[in-house]
């Protein structure tokens, strides 16, 4: 595996991903509560209905909600509902749907083409989007039909409410549907301290893939259609792709518990990252590469330090986004975890001085 540390088990020292964390108490308790007796399958249960209603309350609007197992399925199925095989959708050149989902969007849409645009700090450049739409209109070109943005971005930055609004206005003008990959949407909300509706449907987002796994659930993402017409037969897409859970209550019930404390957990992860960033800034030879706006810290440091950290059993990635070392915090990150990591980096730097 890429940049895999030599020590494989046990995973004791990790900042590789918020996916590495366990299940948060609220999600665990919710799953325990539904693990009694019998319940109808395939989503025809009261907990799934309740979770859908709570998400509608969360976004303060009527919307269609579906639960799937993971983010790749959520993104690819959502995008396939926006595009036909002869269409294309636009995204940032470092977007997760382009770099880390193994062509799933193309696969589930029967070949919809991805068109890439640049942009600073992981955000799409709106002029580049417009140019991509306008540069050709002949029948030989895969017609642009949607734009996908990532909130928070692959570089750990966030689109402000005004920035999402500007993206939404461009999409409306260019006749594009707007998809938001919200694997870390809760972290963006906690960072910006705005309401969910301000970052989604009020700004022109048509469909959101709302991440639960990275914020403490065992498994499960919500696909939220604010344009309900786009959700037509989406349940069939879920079934065909193996994403219709027979025991759906175990995917949906955690949202009932999580929606009460999701932003608290996300805010904790964000604060942990800022604490890590502050301590790393004080170490010679370590540079912070991007603004720390959510729960990730991107760092440039000599390969000798990276290798030494791997030798000591630390887990982190160096192939995400712009290719620097990425340290991710989660709902479960503690100050002791941060102190241990920073302490090792300081010792390595001192030993090599």
C-alpha positions in Angstrom: 0.0 0.0 0.0 1.1 3.6 -0.6 3.2 5.1 2.2 2.1 2.3 4.5 4.1 2.3 7.7 6.1 -0.8 8.4 4.3 -1.6 11.7 0.9 -3.0 10.8 -0.7 -4.2 14.0 -1.8 -2.9 16.4 -2.8 0.6 15.2 -1.9 2.6 18.3 -0.6 5.9 16.9 -2.8 7.1 14.1 -3.5 10.4 12.4 -4.2 8.9 8.9 -7.9 9.3 8.8 -11.0 10.1 10.8 -12.2 6.7 9.4 -9.8 5.0 11.9 -11.8 6.1 14.9 -14.3 3.9 16.6 -18.0 4.4 17.0 -19.0 7.4 19.0 -21.3 6.8 22.1 -24.4 8.2 20.5 -24.2 6.0 17.4 -23.4 3.0 19.5 -26.4 3.5 21.8 -28.7 4.1 18.9 -27.7 0.8 17.3 -28.1 -1.0 20.6 -31.6 0.4 21.0 -32.7 -1.0 17.7 -31.0 -4.4 18.3 -34.0 -5.7 20.1 -36.8 -7.8 18.7 -37.9 -7.7 15.1 -38.3 -4.9 12.6 -39.4 -4.6 9.0 -36.5 -4.8 6.5 -35.3 -2.6 3.6 -36.1 0.7 5.3 -39.7 0.0 6.1 -39.2 0.6 9.8 -40.0 3.4 12.2 -36.3 4.4 12.9 -35.6 5.0 9.2 -38.7 7.1 8.9 -37.7 9.0 12.0 -34.1 9.6 10.8 -35.5 10.9 7.5 -37.8 13.3 9.3 -35.0 14.5 11.6 -32.8 15.3 8.6 -35.6 17.3 7.1 -35.8 19.2 10.3 -32.0 19.6 10.3 -32.1 21.2 6.9 -35.4 23.0 7.5 -37.0 21.8 4.2 -38.7 18.9 2.6 -36.2 16.6 0.9 -35.8 13.0 -0.1 -33.4 11.0 2.0 -31.7 7.7 1.3 -29.1 5.8 3.4 -26.2 3.9 1.8 -23.2 2.1 3.2 -20.3 4.4 2.2 -19.2 7.6 0.6 -18.2 6.2 -2.7 -21.6 4.7 -3.3 -23.3 7.9 -2.1 -21.3 10.1 -4.5 -21.4 7.9 -7.5 -25.1 7.1 -7.2 -26.0 10.7 -6.6 -24.0 11.8 -9.6 -25.5 9.0 -11.8 -28.9 10.4 -11.0 -27.9 13.8 -12.4 -26.2 12.6 -15.6 -26.8 10.2 -18.5 -24.0 8.3 -20.1 -23.4 10.9 -22.8 -23.2 13.7 -20.2 -20.2 14.9 -18.2 -19.8 16.5 -14.8 -17.2 18.9 -13.6 -15.2 18.8 -10.4 -11.9 20.0 -9.0 -8.8 18.2 -10.2 -8.1 17.0 -6.7 -11.7 16.1 -5.8 -12.3 12.8 -4.0 -14.6 11.6 -6.8 -11.8 11.9 -9.2 -8.7 10.7 -7.3 -10.0 8.2 -4.7 -13.1 6.4 -5.9 -11.7 4.1 -8.5 -13.9 5.3 -11.3 -17.1 4.6 -9.4 -18.9 7.7 -10.8 -18.2 6.7 -14.3 -19.1 3.1 -13.6 -22.5 3.7 -12.0 -23.5 6.3 -14.6 -22.6 4.0 -17.5 -19.7 6.2 -18.6 -20.4 9.8 -17.8 -17.2 11.7 -18.3 -15.5 13.7 -15.5 -14.1 17.1 -16.6 -11.5 18.5 -14.3 -10.9 22.2 -13.4 -8.2 23.8 -11.2 -8.7 26.1 -8.3 -6.8 27.4 -5.3 -7.1 25.6 -1.9 -9.1 22.7 -3.4 -12.0 24.9 -4.5 -13.2 25.0 -8.1 -12.3 28.1 -10.1 -15.6 29.5 -11.3 -14.1 31.0 -14.5 -12.6 27.6 -15.3 -16.0 26.0 -14.8 -17.7 28.4 -17.1 -15.0 28.0 -19.7 -15.3 24.2 -19.5 -19.1 24.4 -20.1 -18.8 26.9 -23.0 -15.7 25.7 -24.8 -17.8 23.3 -26.9 -21.4 22.7 -27.6 -21.3 20.3 -30.5 -22.6 16.8 -30.4 -19.1 15.2 -30.3 -18.5 16.7 -26.8 -19.9 15.1 -23.6 -22.4 17.7 -22.6 -21.7 19.1 -19.1 -24.7 18.5 -16.9 -23.5 18.8 -13.3 -20.9 20.3 -11.0 -19.6 18.5 -7.9 -17.9 20.4 -5.1 -16.4 19.0 -1.9 -17.3 20.4 1.5 -14.8 20.4 3.2 -12.3 20.1 0.4 -9.6 17.6 0.0 -7.1 20.2 1.3 -9.0 20.8 4.5 -10.5 24.1 3.5 -14.2 25.1 3.4 -16.4 27.0 1.0 -18.1 29.8 2.9 -21.8 30.3 2.5 -21.2 33.2 0.1 -18.9 31.0 -2.0 -21.4 28.2 -2.2 -24.0 30.8 -3.2 -21.7 32.0 -6.0 -21.2 28.4 -7.2 -25.0 27.9 -7.1 -25.6 31.0 -9.1 -23.1 29.9 -11.7 -24.8 26.5 -11.9 -28.2 28.0 -12.4 -26.8 30.3 -15.2 -25.0 27.4 -16.9 -27.9 25.0 -16.5 -25.9 22.6 -14.3 -27.1 20.6 -11.4 -25.0 21.1 -8.2 -23.8 18.1 -6.2 -22.0 18.5 -2.9 -19.7 15.8 -1.6 -20.2 16.3 2.1 -18.1 13.5 3.6 -17.0 16.1 6.2 -20.0 18.4 5.9 -20.4 18.4 9.7 -16.9 19.7 10.1 -17.6 22.5 7.6 -20.7 23.4 9.5 -18.9 23.5 12.8 -16.1 25.6 11.3 -18.4 28.2 9.7 -21.0 28.3 12.4 -23.8 28.7 9.9 -27.1 26.8 9.5 -27.2 23.6 7.3 -29.7 25.2 4.9 -27.3 28.2 4.3 -24.7 25.8 2.9 -27.0 23.6 0.9 -30.4 24.2 -0.7 -30.6 28.0 0.0 -27.3 28.3 -1.9 -28.5 26.1 -4.8 -27.3 22.6 -3.9 -29.5 20.0 -5.6 -28.1 16.9 -3.8 -25.8 16.4 -0.8 -24.0 13.3 0.2 -23.8 13.7 3.9 -21.1 11.8 5.7 -21.8 9.9 8.9 -18.8 7.5 9.0 -16.1 10.1 9.4 -18.0 11.7 12.3 -18.4 8.6 14.5 -20.8 6.2 12.9 -19.9 2.6 12.2 -21.1 2.8 8.6 -23.5 4.9 6.6 -24.0 8.0 4.6 -27.1 10.0 3.8 -28.0 11.0 0.2 -30.2 14.1 0.5 -32.1 15.4 -2.5 -33.2 18.9 -2.1 -34.6 18.8 -5.7 -36.9 15.9 -5.1 -37.5 15.3 -8.8 -33.9 14.2 -9.1 -34.6 11.4 -6.6 -37.0 9.6 -9.0 -36.3 5.9 -8.9 -33.1 6.5 -6.8 -34.3 3.6 -4.6 -33.8 1.3 -7.6 -30.3 2.6 -8.1 -29.6 1.7 -4.5 -31.0 -1.8 -4.9 -29.2 -2.5 -8.1 -25.8 -1.3 -6.7 -26.1 -3.4 -3.6 -26.7 -0.4 -1.3 -30.1 -1.2 -0.1 -29.5 -2.6 3.4 -31.9 -5.4 4.5 -31.4 -4.3 8.1 -31.7 -0.7 7.2 -32.4 0.4 10.8 -28.7 -0.1 11.7 -27.7 2.5 9.1 -30.5 4.9 9.8 -30.9 4.8 13.6 -27.4 6.2 14.4 -28.5 9.4 12.6 -31.2 9.8 15.3 -28.6 9.9 18.0 -25.9 11.7 16.0 -27.9 14.7 14.8 -28.1 15.8 18.5 -24.3 15.8 18.9 -22.8 15.7 15.4 -21.7 19.3 15.4 -20.2 18.9 18.9 -18.1 15.9 17.7 -17.1 17.8 14.5 -16.1 20.9 16.5 -14.0 18.7 18.7 -12.2 17.2 15.7 -11.7 20.7 14.3 -10.3 22.1 17.6 -7.9 19.1 17.8 -6.5 19.9 14.4 -6.0 23.5 15.3 -4.2 22.5 18.4 -2.0 20.2 16.4 -1.3 22.9 13.8 -0.3 25.4 16.5 2.2 23.0 18.0 3.6 21.9 14.7 4.2 25.5 13.6 6.8 25.8 16.4 9.0 23.0 15.1 11.9 23.9 12.8 11.7 22.3 9.4 7.9 21.7 9.5 5.7 23.9 7.4 1.9 24.2 7.4 0.8 24.0 3.7 -2.9 25.0 3.8 -5.2 26.8 6.1 -6.5 24.5 8.9 -10.2 25.1 8.6 -11.6 21.7 9.6 -10.0 18.6 11.1 -7.0 18.1 8.8 -3.5 19.5 9.0 -1.3 19.4 5.8 2.4 19.5 6.5 5.6 19.7 4.5 8.6 18.2 6.2 11.7 16.3 5.2 11.4 12.7 4.1 13.7 11.7 6.9 11.2 12.9 9.5 8.4 11.1 7.6 10.3 7.8 7.5 11.3 8.1 11.2 7.6 8.6 12.2 6.6 5.6 10.2 9.4 3.6 12.0 7.9 4.7 15.3 4.5 3.3 14.3 2.7 6.5 13.3 0.0 6.2 10.6 -0.7 9.1 8.3 -1.0 9.7 4.5 1.3 11.5 2.1 -0.7 11.0 -1.1 -3.9 12.9 -0.3 -4.6 16.2 -2.0 -1.4 18.1 -2.8 0.9 15.3 -1.7 2.1 16.6 1.6 1.8 14.7 4.9 -1.8 14.9 6.2 -2.7 14.5 9.8 -6.4 13.9 10.4 -8.2 14.4 13.8 -11.5 12.8 14.7 -14.2 12.9 17.4 -12.0 10.5 19.4 -8.7 12.4 19.2 -7.3 13.5 22.6 -4.7 16.0 23.6 -2.5 13.1 24.7 -2.6 11.8 21.1 -1.5 15.2 19.9 1.2 15.6 22.5 2.6 12.1 21.7 2.8 12.9 18.0 4.3 16.3 18.4 6.8 15.0 21.0 8.0 12.3 18.6 8.5 14.9 15.8 10.4 17.2 18.2 12.6 14.4 19.3 13.3 13.3 15.7 14.2 16.9 14.7 16.4 17.2 17.7 18.2 14.0 17.0 18.9 15.0 13.4 20.1 18.5 14.3 
